[in-house]
Amino acid sequence: MQPKTNIVKGDKLNLRNKPYAELVCFLLFIARYTRSDVLYAVTVLCRYLTCYSEDLFGSAIRILQYLQHTADKKLTYVRQENGKTLELYCAAD
């Protein structure tokens, strides 16, 4: 999601016929187990499963596109004899 995104709840009675809940739950599964880089954005979208708007659906689609374009990115670790110890830090913001 873009920084400082203004999130507007949708109307519960006039929801568009979009698979928003299915898409967000799918993204949550992916983010929880394999792609922690999008976990925060997906959890924000989870707050609006029953009152989403077109903007929120577009944000979910953008996360899906980001995952598609970064599918080849990965971390690799090769152990070296007499190498330094591995220290791993993660920025969750």
C-alpha positions as CSV (number, residue, x, y, z in Angstrom):
1,M,0.0,0.0,0.0
2,Q,1.1,3.5,-0.6
3,P,2.3,5.5,2.5
4,K,-0.4,7.6,4.1
5,T,-3.2,6.0,2.2
6,N,-6.6,7.4,3.1
7,I,-8.7,4.3,3.7
8,V,-12.4,4.7,3.3
9,K,-14.8,2.0,4.4
10,G,-17.4,0.9,1.9
11,D,-21.1,0.6,2.5
12,K,-22.1,-2.8,3.9
13,L,-25.5,-2.7,2.1
14,N,-24.1,-1.7,-1.3
15,L,-21.1,-3.9,-1.8
16,R,-19.9,-4.5,-5.4
17,N,-19.9,-8.1,-6.5
18,K,-16.1,-8.6,-6.2
19,P,-14.2,-11.5,-4.7
20,Y,-12.5,-9.2,-2.2
21,A,-12.7,-11.5,0.8
22,E,-11.4,-14.4,-1.1
23,L,-8.5,-12.4,-2.5
24,V,-7.5,-10.9,0.8
25,C,-7.7,-14.3,2.5
26,F,-5.5,-15.8,-0.2
27,L,-3.0,-12.9,0.2
28,L,-3.0,-13.5,4.0
29,F,-2.1,-17.1,3.5
30,I,0.8,-16.2,1.2
31,A,2.0,-13.4,3.4
32,R,1.9,-15.4,6.6
33,Y,3.9,-18.4,5.3
34,T,6.1,-17.1,2.5
35,R,6.1,-13.4,1.9
36,S,6.3,-11.4,5.1
37,D,7.2,-8.3,3.1
38,V,3.5,-7.7,2.4
39,L,2.0,-9.0,5.7
40,Y,1.3,-5.5,7.1
41,A,-0.5,-4.3,4.0
42,V,-2.6,-7.5,3.9
43,T,-3.6,-7.2,7.5
44,V,-4.8,-3.7,7.0
45,L,-7.0,-5.0,4.1
46,C,-8.3,-7.7,6.4
47,R,-9.9,-5.1,8.6
48,Y,-12.4,-4.3,5.8
49,L,-13.6,-7.8,4.7
50,T,-17.3,-7.0,5.1
51,C,-17.2,-3.3,4.2
52,Y,-14.7,-2.9,1.4
53,S,-14.5,-0.2,-1.3
54,E,-13.2,-0.1,-4.9
55,D,-10.0,1.5,-3.6
56,L,-9.4,-1.3,-1.1
57,F,-10.0,-3.9,-3.9
58,G,-7.5,-2.0,-6.1
59,S,-5.0,-2.1,-3.3
60,A,-5.4,-5.9,-3.0
61,I,-4.9,-6.2,-6.8
62,R,-1.7,-4.1,-6.5
63,I,-0.3,-6.4,-3.8
64,L,-1.1,-9.3,-6.1
65,Q,0.7,-7.6,-9.0
66,Y,3.7,-6.9,-6.7
67,L,3.9,-10.6,-5.8
68,Q,3.8,-11.5,-9.4
69,H,6.6,-9.2,-10.4
70,T,8.8,-10.2,-7.4
71,A,8.3,-14.0,-7.6
72,D,11.9,-14.5,-8.7
73,K,13.4,-12.7,-5.7
74,K,14.8,-14.9,-2.9
75,L,17.2,-15.1,-0.1
76,T,20.0,-17.6,-0.3
77,Y,22.5,-18.6,2.3
78,V,25.7,-20.4,1.6
79,R,27.6,-21.6,4.6
80,Q,31.3,-20.8,4.6
81,E,34.0,-22.4,6.7
82,N,35.5,-19.8,9.1
83,G,33.0,-17.2,8.0
84,K,31.2,-14.7,10.2
85,T,28.1,-15.6,12.0
86,L,24.9,-14.8,10.3
87,E,22.8,-11.9,11.8
88,L,19.4,-11.3,10.3
89,Y,17.3,-8.2,10.8
90,C,13.8,-7.6,9.5
91,A,12.1,-4.2,9.2
92,A,8.4,-4.7,9.7
93,D,7.3,-1.3,8.8
